[in-house]
Every structure is written in structure tokens, then in C-alpha cells.
């Protein structure tokens, strides 16, 4: 069984889309989504500096657009993907990518939603300086105790020995100065404490927009960050996309579900690398591929042929 996974914020790097611009039609599609998002995604994907694309209002539309346009290079016709992919999932903002890829939202709806999500979360982040740090290794109970001591939230439970802590910059600095035993604390390139109570204002705003969006039921099995469960109702997918902004990401549960389903191959779309790294540790025996450039497409198509299913 083939899984397609879509990364979240922090996965973007300067110039990651530059190699893709040589493919026929890629830049045109990205410019179209730029028009919907109201920002120059071509510039941000090719020449913008790290600090620029760290901005939440830039990073989120860039990541979703990059995933949707690059996915078309793997499946030129969406119906091909619907027939071959056994399960799809996205991490944090990557859930919007996955929702569009599975047919719940149109690409244009996804870009409007992520545009407003990014702006709303950036505004919520501006209330006070907040951020996120990955805690890698250590005893899970000791890691949780350290987060509790410093008033931090386990915003992303990523499995494979990784938890992402979120809170104020002072709280994160205290954790880095006093890490749990045998654990590393790594600051992440994000601009706020996402998936915590700090994002509550963004949830209220997005809930209003969501009431105006017409959805379709997903055409592939789509897993939710809330609990790793497959969600078959499009309206419920959208409700979860909104509420997830201020709730923890359970990627550990998502990986367990994929293993239980019998996933044998996992492809991560751009900007790729983070989720395949987690899968290598959390889903042993599953073949993984991070599509980082067009050079990886041939191997990806081979994996589709070997792990995919046809209706």
C-alpha cells in the first residue's frame, strides 16, 4: 500500500523550488496559485532568504502550493493518484495540502484557506514572542515532566523519539538550558507556538470562513492529525483542519495507523525530508522517499507502480 504524506511548516528552505522551475508548466501553475494567495510564491520558492520564508504568512501558502504543484508532476491527472494512493496524510499545515490532493477542497479553496490561516496565525503569534523546539531522545516521561516544569505544550507528538515543545521564547530558552536527560533541544524555524492555546484567535477566524466552504468527501483514505484516524466525511475534514490550529499534532498516531493499514511505501512531497526521517525510525520496513527535486520523480513513479493499487 502506498502513502503520500505532506510536510508542515519548518520544512521549507531557501531556493527549494528552483530546480522545479525548469519543468514545463510548473512556474505557470505556481503563478496561478500566487494570484490566489496574494504573494509571489515563485520568488519565495526560489530567491527569498530564510528569514523571509520563515514568516508564517509566507511559509504556509508556499508549502501548500509547492506540494500541490509538485504532486501534479507525479500524477499528471488527479484520477491517476486517486486510483494508486492507498492513504494520504499531512503534518500540520500539510493537512490542507492532503485535503486538496484527496479532493476535499479545490486547489483554489486550499490556497484561500491557507492564506487566511497563515495571516491569522501570524497575528496570533505577534501578541507575544513564541516559538517551538524539537526535543529529540530522552525518556518520554522525563521529557513530559520537563515540559510541564517550564510550562510548555507538547504541540507535535511526532513519534520516533521526537516531541515538539511550544511556548514563549523565555520558556523555550529555559528548556534548552536545562534539557531532559539524554535529550537534545533543537529550535525550529517557525514564528509562533502553533497548535497551542496561543492560536485560539486564529481558530475563531477560520471557523467563520469554513462555514462558507463547500467540501467533497475524500477520494482516498485521509488521516487526521487529531488522532490518526481516517476521516471519510469532507465537512468533518474541514472542521478538523480548523480546530487543529490550536490542538496538538499526533503524527505518532498517524504513523501507527499507516503501519496498521499495511503501508509498504511512503512518498513525501516537497518540501520533503522531515516526515521521511520520522518514518524511517517510526515505520521500520516501509520504503520511503523524500521528493526533493525533479531528479527524484523517476524513483517515485517506480514506487507508485510497486506499492500503489489500481481501482
C-alpha positions, 0 to 999 in steps of 0.5 A: 500500500502506498502513502503520500504524506505532506510536510508542515511548516519548518520544512521549507528552505531557501531556493527549494523550488528552483530546480522545479522551475525548469519543468514545463508548466510548473512556474505557470501553475505556481503563478496561478496559485500566487494570484490566489494567495496574494504573494509571489510564491515563485520568488519565495520558492526560489530567491527569498532568504530564510528569514523571509520564508520563515514568516508564517504568512509566507511559509504556509501558502508556499508549502501548500502550493509547492506540494500541490504543484509538485504532486501534479508532476507525479500524477499528471491527472488527479484520477491517476493518484486517486486510483494508486494512493492507498492513504494520504496524510499531512503534518500540520499545515500539510493537512490542507495540502492532503485535503486538496490532493484527496479532493476535499477542497479545490486547489483554489479553496486550499490556497484561500484557506491557507492564506487566511490561516497563515495571516491569522496565525501570524497575528496570533503569534505577534501578541507575544514572542513564541516559538517551538523546539524539537526535543529529540531522545530522552525518556518520554516521561522525563521529557513530559515532566520537563515540559510541564516544569517550564510550562510548555505544550507538547504541540507535535507528538511526532513519534520516533523519539521526537516531541515538539515543545511550544511556548514563549521564547523565555520558556523555550530558552529555559528548556534548552538550558536545562534539557531532559536527560539524554535529550537534545533541544533543537529550535525550529524555524517557525514564528509562533507556538502553533497548535497551542492555546496561543492560536485560539484567535486564529481558530475563531477566524477560520471557523467563520470562513469554513462555514462558507466552504463547500467540501467533497468527501475524500477520494482516498483514505485521509488521516487526521492529525487529531488522532490518526484516524481516517476521516471519510466525511469532507465537512468533518475534514474541514472542521478538523483542519480548523480546530487543529490550529490550536490542538496538538499534532499526533503524527505518532498516531498517524504513523501507527495507523499507516503501519496498521493499514499495511503501508509498504511505501511512503512518498513525501512531497516537497518540501520533503525530508522531515516526515521521511526521517520520522518514518524511517525510525517510526515505520521500520520496513516501509520504503520511503522517499523524500521528493526533493527535486525533479531528479527524484520523480523517476524513483517515485513513479517506480514506487507508485507502480510497486506499492500503489493499487489500481481501482 
